[in-house]
Amino acid sequence: MGKLWFGTIYTMEKEGQKAEAIYTEGDRIIRVGDKAALEEEFAHLIDEKINLGDNILFPGFIDSHLHLIGHGEKLNRLDLSGLRSKEAVLEKVKSHLGNVQRGEWLIGEGWNENLWEAGEVIQRSEIDFISPDNPVILKRVCRHALIANSAALIRAEVNENTECPPGGVIELDEHGALNGLLKDKAMDLVLSAVPQVTEAYLERAVSSSIQDLHRLGLTGGHTEDLHYYGGYRRTINAFKKVIEQEGVRFRAHLLVHHEAVDEMVQDGGEYLGGNEWIELGAMKIFADGSLGGRTALLSHPYNDAPETSGVAIFTQEELNGLVKKARDNSMPVAVHAIGDQAFDMILTAIENHPLKGNGRDRLIHAQVLRKDLIKRVKRLPVVLDIQPVFLASDYPWVMDRIGKENMEYCYAWRTLLKEELPCAGGSDAPIEVPDPLLGIHAAVTRTSIDDPEGRVYQPEQCLSVYEAVSLYTSGSAYAACHENDRGMIKEGYLADFTILDADLFKIKVSEITNASVQMTIIGGEVVFRRKKTGEGI
């Protein structure tokens, strides 16, 4: 027995291609075609008819790069994102201290000095004033920098004489004293002192995150969490408990941090191993940091801080060795590379140790590029994981940071597609809100919904609506080697659907973010429903 879905349906197989109806059985699409023809063919099997009415059905949206547990933590923790001043951040921290016991750790997420008029980073002394006893860690929005107060630094045994690990930065003030700001690998010095979270905490974070992703129309996501919460087994067990045992449907493609690969292998895991709900992905590597923290590795000095060009997390030799480790374990790599020099380094590593066998390498972010790098990457079986929503957050300050003369190949998505480079769309949640509509809007308009002036940045790089939606459907499916069963409305594909109340191809592009998810369907089952309109919806 099966279901007949009918109304306006975009297959995303070709631009403008629509279908009138879909017949599904269980978790699969059996037939796509005319409503009358499908009713006749499957008359004795249809036990439910779903009239979409004025709503629009798309293939299920997939986020190609997020941190699912991190997003759940942000939902459950002290959220500092969107606050418009340092004073507002400190006031919220002070208020939240009433919810924790004396001596207990307090962790906040998402401060962003680029939203503040003064732009001055918080100092540890300012947190000490409001929290002398509780260790406090406040993570920057990029998660490549944090501020720790004195209580946290003391517990972590970090002081002015602490040796900074390679790939990290421990900042000092003008007097040579710690100001509390740690970047990239240096953050581990403090984070390692935080008590290990409980299994219940992890399960709650996974559950909260997935429920929110359902609300946003996401049927799956490619996530990287397996190294940060007590190890591979502990973390993957949280996914299995929520998704497999409790039946909270979501298609989780798990990237494996390079430090978790050995434990994965010991546990019998392998690339693309698992099942339809939880499968293992590429080996994750960080090549550099972030533009916000000036730790993204550039081939030239930062325009607004010429004393630095960023931070290389690994040397070229070390990066080569990590790619070789992936190959030795029959894995592709998924590499965080924001700056052009980091991108250059990982291309060199991949060229030295090319992928053989199954899968595709993935270069994540690819925000700052050069013409020569695009020529090199075209020769490789590589997918670029891009985050269009970053444009809305990073402009205009990023132009001053990188330098306008260096911007031609930055956030250059039209150029990437024109060069026929496969691209997938993600949010990097909890860095950004994992709402695909925000990413689609940013890709199409090259502007921010929060900008009253509606400034358009590099309009020649705007994508069409079809190209933008494809990033979150067929593009994300392709990145995970699921181009034959996900990302399109096609016979034999999974019955994963995102249903909106607006036709993204007909409304004004400025109204894309006004669209609302009405239903999210995974494997033919409704996991989110906003309201009822018409028969079956």
HELIX and SHEET records of a PDB file:
HELIX    1   1 LYS A   35  GLU A   41  1                                   7    
HELIX    2   2 LEU A   68  ASN A   76  1                                   9    
HELIX    3   3 LYS A   86  HIS A   96  1                                  11    
HELIX    4   4 LEU A   97  ASN A   99  5                                   3    
HELIX    5   5 GLU A  113  LEU A  115  5                                   3    
HELIX    6   6 ARG A  124  ILE A  130  1                                   7    
HELIX    7   7 SER A  150  ARG A  155  1                                   6    
HELIX    8   8 MET A  187  LEU A  191  1                                   5    
HELIX    9   9 GLU A  199  ARG A  215  1                                  17    
HELIX   10  10 TYR A  232  PHE A  239  1                                   8    
HELIX   11  11 LYS A  240  GLN A  245  3                                   6    
HELIX   12  12 VAL A  261  GLN A  266  1                                   6    
HELIX   13  13 GLN A  316  ASP A  328  1                                  13    
HELIX   14  14 ASP A  340  ASN A  352  1                                  13    
HELIX   15  15 LYS A  371  VAL A  377  1                                   7    
HELIX   16  16 VAL A  389  ASP A  394  1                                   6    
HELIX   17  17 TRP A  397  ILE A  402  1                                   6    
HELIX   18  18 LYS A  404  ASN A  406  5                                   3    
HELIX   19  19 TRP A  413  LYS A  418  1                                   6    
HELIX   20  20 PRO A  436  THR A  445  1                                  10    
HELIX   21  21 PRO A  459  GLN A  461  5                                   3    
HELIX   22  22 VAL A  465  SER A  470  1                                   6    
HELIX   23  23 LEU A  471  GLY A  475  3                                   5    
HELIX   24  24 SER A  476  ALA A  479  1                                   4    
HELIX   25  25 VAL A  509  ASN A  514  5                                   6    
SHEET    1   A 7 ARG A  28  GLY A  33  0                                        
SHEET    2   A 7 LYS A  18  GLU A  25 -1                                        
SHEET    3   A 7 GLY A   2  TYR A  10 -1                                        
SHEET    4   A 7 ILE A  46  PRO A  59  1                                        
SHEET    5   A 7 PHE A 497  LEU A 500 -1                                        
SHEET    6   A 7 VAL A 517  ILE A 522 -1                                        
SHEET    7   A 7 GLU A 525  ARG A 529 -1                                        
SHEET    1   B 8 PHE A  61  LEU A  66  0                                        
SHEET    2   B 8 LEU A 218  GLU A 224  1                                        
SHEET    3   B 8 ARG A 251  HIS A 257  1                                        
SHEET    4   B 8 ILE A 278  PHE A 286  1                                        
SHEET    5   B 8 VAL A 333  ALA A 337  1                                        
SHEET    6   B 8 ASP A 361  HIS A 365  1                                        
SHEET    7   B 8 VAL A 382  ILE A 386  1                                        
SHEET    8   B 8 CYS A 423  GLY A 425  1                                        
SHEET    1   C 6 LEU A  78  ASP A  79  0                                        
SHEET    2   C 6 LEU A 106  TRP A 111  1                                        
SHEET    3   C 6 VAL A 136  ARG A 140  1                                        
SHEET    4   C 6 ALA A 145  ALA A 148 -1                                        
SHEET    5   C 6 LEU A 178  ASP A 184 -1                                        
SHEET    6   C 6 GLY A 168  LEU A 172 -1                                        
END                                                                             
